[in-house]
Amino acid sequence: QVQLVESGGGLVQAGGSLRLSCAASGSISSINTMAWYRQAPGKQRELVAAITGGGSTNYADSVKGRFTISRDDAKNTVYLQLNSLKPEDTAVYYCNADVQPRYQFTRRDYWGQGTQVTVSS
């Protein structure tokens, strides 16, 4: 079984920073792309940032230049540094990973439970 556990959310004033972490654990052979999504109340879940196994990154236009995604493969962990936060960044942030579990033939997408980020104006 594979689990993703996020941490690092919270309440911050506009202009502030937060760092989110997501650690994958369990029976893992390899992890390809890891990503962060977010979902604000009444809105669809959207991709915020993604990083491939080779380290290539892509970002939503709304967060480019403010957020940075990174990963530590030794720890099976992905990070999201959120800087210059705005009230419109308020959402539940979800971690996603494309995992090859051990002893299985197919890759699977896994999701974390979500962590709340609230930015006050």
Secondary structure, 3 states (H helix, E strand, C coil): CEEEEEECCEEEECCCCEEEEEEEEECEEEEEEEEEEEECCCCCCEEEEEECCCCCEEECHHHCCCEEEEEECCCCEEEEEECCCCHHHCEEEEEEEEEEECCCCCCEEEECCCEEEEEEC
